[in-house]
């Protein structure tokens, strides 16, 4: 069977229409289409918007960082002086003796406790004192510890009360702590053997 020129043109035109419609219908699946590009573009726009917001907040973060640095410097100023825990413990012991004497508290025993490394180079030193005093003197001593210019804390407070003749006497035992900065320990240098 022989196909005429006219039928051949119709068949070619039909094949072209079929290929073009197939390419349009299935082409977006074979090639990265506009929907994938549009989704990628939207994701990039969102990322760019988030980055712009972060850049806009840079001033706020810098201000907060500076405020935190100032607060840290003020906190460092309230730390107990010294960088040796043993010497600072002796100084704290002497200071507590002076505060007790100023407030009419009789110190019967002072004992430096073991230092505790907290974080980084911050060390807590403690002194345990046993006293004999009245309740008013104890309150004055605690107020003096709280109001001292350096940061001091009362870790423990045990009060033993007993009756002497017609009055009650108390024997408080306090553990008071201070905080110091010690220099960071340098790792030992390795000596190369030749």
C-alpha contacts under 8 A as a table, 3 or more apart, distances in Angstrom:
res1	aa1	res2	aa2	distance
3	X	7	X	6.15
3	X	8	X	6.28
4	X	7	X	5.26
4	X	8	X	6.06
5	X	8	X	4.97
5	X	9	X	6.24
6	X	9	X	5.20
6	X	10	X	6.38
7	X	10	X	4.97
7	X	11	X	6.06
8	X	11	X	5.07
8	X	12	X	6.08
9	X	12	X	5.08
9	X	13	X	5.99
10	X	13	X	5.06
10	X	14	X	6.02
11	X	14	X	5.01
11	X	15	X	6.05
12	X	15	X	5.01
12	X	16	X	6.08
13	X	16	X	5.07
13	X	17	X	6.15
14	X	17	X	5.06
14	X	18	X	6.02
15	X	18	X	4.95
15	X	19	X	6.05
16	X	19	X	5.11
16	X	20	X	6.00
17	X	20	X	5.15
17	X	21	X	5.99
18	X	21	X	5.25
18	X	22	X	5.99
19	X	22	X	5.04
19	X	23	X	5.96
20	X	23	X	5.01
20	X	24	X	6.16
21	X	24	X	5.09
21	X	25	X	6.00
22	X	25	X	5.04
22	X	26	X	5.75
22	X	27	X	7.38
23	X	26	X	5.35
23	X	27	X	4.71
24	X	27	X	5.21
24	X	28	X	7.17
25	X	28	X	7.11
26	X	29	X	5.55
26	X	30	X	6.70
27	X	30	X	5.13
27	X	31	X	6.00
28	X	31	X	5.31
28	X	32	X	6.46
28	X	33	X	4.93
28	X	34	X	7.82
29	X	32	X	7.07
29	X	33	X	7.14
32	X	36	X	6.38
32	X	37	X	7.26
33	X	36	X	5.62
33	X	37	X	6.43
34	X	37	X	4.94
34	X	38	X	5.76
35	X	38	X	4.94
35	X	39	X	6.08
36	X	39	X	5.12
36	X	40	X	6.12
37	X	40	X	5.04
37	X	41	X	5.96
38	X	41	X	4.98
38	X	42	X	6.13
39	X	42	X	5.10
39	X	43	X	6.21
40	X	43	X	5.10
40	X	44	X	6.20
41	X	44	X	5.11
41	X	45	X	6.14
42	X	45	X	4.96
42	X	46	X	6.23
43	X	46	X	5.16
43	X	47	X	6.23
44	X	47	X	5.02
44	X	48	X	6.02
45	X	48	X	5.05
45	X	49	X	6.10
46	X	49	X	5.04
46	X	50	X	6.21
47	X	50	X	5.14
47	X	51	X	6.19
48	X	51	X	5.07
48	X	52	X	6.13
49	X	52	X	5.05
49	X	53	X	6.27
50	X	53	X	5.09
50	X	54	X	6.32
51	X	54	X	5.05
51	X	55	X	6.17
52	X	55	X	5.04
52	X	56	X	6.09
53	X	56	X	4.97
53	X	57	X	6.25
54	X	57	X	5.05
54	X	58	X	6.38
55	X	58	X	5.17
56	X	59	X	6.98
57	X	60	X	5.23
57	X	61	X	6.34
58	X	61	X	5.09
58	X	62	X	6.11
59	X	62	X	5.07
59	X	63	X	6.18
60	X	63	X	5.13
60	X	64	X	6.19
61	X	64	X	5.06
61	X	65	X	6.00
62	X	65	X	5.01
62	X	66	X	6.17
63	X	66	X	5.15
63	X	67	X	6.17
64	X	67	X	5.01
64	X	68	X	6.05
65	X	68	X	5.06
65	X	69	X	6.15
66	X	69	X	5.01
66	X	70	X	6.24
67	X	70	X	5.12
67	X	71	X	6.17
68	X	71	X	5.01
68	X	72	X	6.03
69	X	72	X	5.02
69	X	73	X	6.14
70	X	73	X	5.05
70	X	74	X	6.19
71	X	74	X	5.02
71	X	75	X	6.12
72	X	75	X	4.97
72	X	76	X	6.06
73	X	76	X	5.01
73	X	77	X	6.25
74	X	77	X	5.08
74	X	78	X	6.65
75	X	78	X	5.18
75	X	79	X	6.77
76	X	79	X	5.29
77	X	150	X	7.83
78	X	149	X	6.78
78	X	150	X	4.52
78	X	151	X	5.44
79	X	150	X	5.74
79	X	151	X	5.88
79	X	178	X	7.33
79	X	179	X	5.58
79	X	180	X	5.56
79	X	181	X	7.48
80	X	88	X	7.52
80	X	150	X	5.90
80	X	151	X	6.99
80	X	178	X	6.14
80	X	179	X	5.66
80	X	180	X	5.20
81	X	88	X	7.08
81	X	180	X	6.58
82	X	85	X	7.68
82	X	87	X	7.35
82	X	88	X	5.78
82	X	180	X	6.62
82	X	181	X	7.46
82	X	182	X	7.86
83	X	88	X	7.25
83	X	180	X	6.31
83	X	181	X	5.70
83	X	182	X	4.53
83	X	183	X	6.81
84	X	87	X	5.49
84	X	88	X	6.02
84	X	182	X	6.59
85	X	88	X	5.03
85	X	89	X	5.85
85	X	115	X	6.77
85	X	123	X	7.51
85	X	125	X	6.59
85	X	180	X	7.55
85	X	182	X	7.90
86	X	89	X	5.09
86	X	90	X	6.41
87	X	90	X	5.14
87	X	91	X	6.25
88	X	91	X	4.94
88	X	92	X	6.05
88	X	125	X	7.52
88	X	180	X	7.79
89	X	92	X	5.03
89	X	93	X	6.10
89	X	112	X	6.25
89	X	125	X	6.01
89	X	126	X	6.89
89	X	127	X	7.03
90	X	93	X	4.99
90	X	94	X	6.23
90	X	112	X	7.45
91	X	94	X	5.09
91	X	95	X	6.08
92	X	95	X	4.94
92	X	96	X	6.09
92	X	126	X	8.00
92	X	127	X	7.13
92	X	178	X	7.53
93	X	96	X	5.26
93	X	97	X	6.28
93	X	110	X	6.94
93	X	111	X	7.80
93	X	112	X	7.11
93	X	127	X	6.20
94	X	97	X	5.08
94	X	98	X	6.28
95	X	98	X	5.07
95	X	99	X	6.18
96	X	99	X	5.01
96	X	100	X	5.98
97	X	100	X	5.14
97	X	101	X	6.16
97	X	107	X	7.01
98	X	101	X	5.10
98	X	102	X	6.18
99	X	102	X	5.11
99	X	103	X	6.36
99	X	141	X	6.73
99	X	144	X	6.93
99	X	145	X	7.72
100	X	103	X	5.24
100	X	104	X	6.20
100	X	105	X	4.83
100	X	106	X	6.86
100	X	107	X	6.95
100	X	141	X	6.14
101	X	104	X	5.20
101	X	105	X	5.73
101	X	106	X	6.95
102	X	105	X	7.67
103	X	137	X	5.89
103	X	140	X	6.12
103	X	141	X	5.90
104	X	133	X	7.56
104	X	137	X	6.09
105	X	131	X	6.66
105	X	132	X	6.50
105	X	133	X	5.30
105	X	134	X	7.92
105	X	137	X	6.00
105	X	138	X	7.08
105	X	141	X	7.52
106	X	131	X	5.51
106	X	132	X	5.27
106	X	133	X	6.20
107	X	110	X	7.31
107	X	129	X	6.80
107	X	130	X	6.00
107	X	131	X	4.39
107	X	132	X	6.51
108	X	129	X	7.50
108	X	130	X	5.60
108	X	131	X	5.34
108	X	132	X	7.03
109	X	129	X	5.55
109	X	130	X	5.10
109	X	131	X	7.07
110	X	127	X	6.86
110	X	128	X	5.80
110	X	129	X	4.46
110	X	130	X	6.59
111	X	127	X	5.61
111	X	128	X	5.12
111	X	129	X	6.32
112	X	126	X	6.13
112	X	127	X	4.38
112	X	128	X	6.26
113	X	125	X	7.02
113	X	126	X	5.17
113	X	127	X	5.41
113	X	128	X	6.73
114	X	125	X	6.93
114	X	126	X	6.97
115	X	123	X	6.65
115	X	124	X	5.58
115	X	125	X	4.65
115	X	126	X	6.64
116	X	123	X	5.61
116	X	124	X	5.04
116	X	125	X	6.60
117	X	121	X	7.37
117	X	122	X	6.21
117	X	123	X	4.47
117	X	124	X	6.29
118	X	121	X	7.55
118	X	122	X	5.59
118	X	123	X	5.62
118	X	124	X	6.82
119	X	122	X	5.50
119	X	123	X	7.58
120	X	184	X	7.88
121	X	181	X	5.64
121	X	182	X	5.35
121	X	183	X	6.46
121	X	184	X	5.99
122	X	179	X	6.77
122	X	180	X	5.86
122	X	181	X	4.80
122	X	182	X	6.42
123	X	179	X	5.65
123	X	180	X	5.37
123	X	181	X	6.23
123	X	182	X	6.96
124	X	177	X	6.50
124	X	178	X	5.81
124	X	179	X	4.55
124	X	180	X	6.52
125	X	177	X	5.46
125	X	178	X	5.42
125	X	179	X	6.11
125	X	180	X	7.59
126	X	175	X	6.43
126	X	176	X	5.52
126	X	177	X	4.11
126	X	178	X	6.40
127	X	175	X	5.54
127	X	176	X	5.48
127	X	177	X	6.39
128	X	173	X	7.08
128	X	174	X	5.56
128	X	175	X	4.15
128	X	176	X	6.38
129	X	173	X	5.73
129	X	174	X	5.39
129	X	175	X	6.38
130	X	171	X	7.02
130	X	172	X	6.05
130	X	173	X	4.37
130	X	174	X	6.49
131	X	171	X	5.59
131	X	172	X	5.50
131	X	173	X	6.24
132	X	169	X	7.73
132	X	170	X	6.30
132	X	171	X	4.72
132	X	172	X	6.61
133	X	137	X	6.12
133	X	138	X	6.57
133	X	169	X	7.09
133	X	170	X	6.20
133	X	171	X	6.62
133	X	172	X	7.73
134	X	137	X	5.36
134	X	138	X	6.34
134	X	169	X	6.46
134	X	170	X	6.31
135	X	138	X	5.08
135	X	139	X	6.25
135	X	170	X	7.28
136	X	139	X	5.13
136	X	140	X	6.24
137	X	140	X	5.02
137	X	141	X	6.12
138	X	141	X	5.04
138	X	142	X	6.19
138	X	172	X	7.82
139	X	142	X	5.13
139	X	143	X	6.14
140	X	143	X	5.04
140	X	144	X	6.11
141	X	144	X	5.03
141	X	145	X	6.23
142	X	145	X	5.07
142	X	146	X	6.16
143	X	146	X	5.02
143	X	147	X	5.99
144	X	147	X	5.13
144	X	148	X	5.91
145	X	148	X	5.32
145	X	152	X	6.35
145	X	153	X	7.48
146	X	151	X	7.90
146	X	152	X	6.64
146	X	153	X	7.24
148	X	151	X	7.01
148	X	152	X	7.22
151	X	178	X	6.31
151	X	179	X	7.23
152	X	176	X	6.81
152	X	177	X	5.66
152	X	178	X	4.85
152	X	179	X	7.56
153	X	176	X	5.59
153	X	177	X	5.19
153	X	178	X	6.55
154	X	157	X	7.11
154	X	174	X	6.95
154	X	175	X	5.90
154	X	176	X	4.46
154	X	177	X	6.31
155	X	174	X	7.48
155	X	175	X	5.35
155	X	176	X	5.69
155	X	177	X	6.61
156	X	173	X	7.82
156	X	174	X	5.54
156	X	175	X	5.06
156	X	176	X	7.33
157	X	172	X	6.83
157	X	173	X	5.75
157	X	174	X	4.58
157	X	175	X	6.63
158	X	172	X	5.57
158	X	173	X	5.08
158	X	174	X	6.49
159	X	170	X	6.44
159	X	171	X	5.73
159	X	172	X	4.21
159	X	173	X	6.25
160	X	170	X	5.55
160	X	171	X	5.09
160	X	172	X	6.13
161	X	168	X	6.66
161	X	169	X	5.70
161	X	170	X	4.27
161	X	171	X	6.26
162	X	168	X	5.65
162	X	169	X	5.52
162	X	170	X	6.37
163	X	166	X	6.99
163	X	167	X	5.76
163	X	168	X	4.34
163	X	169	X	6.00
164	X	167	X	5.55
164	X	168	X	5.97
164	X	169	X	6.66
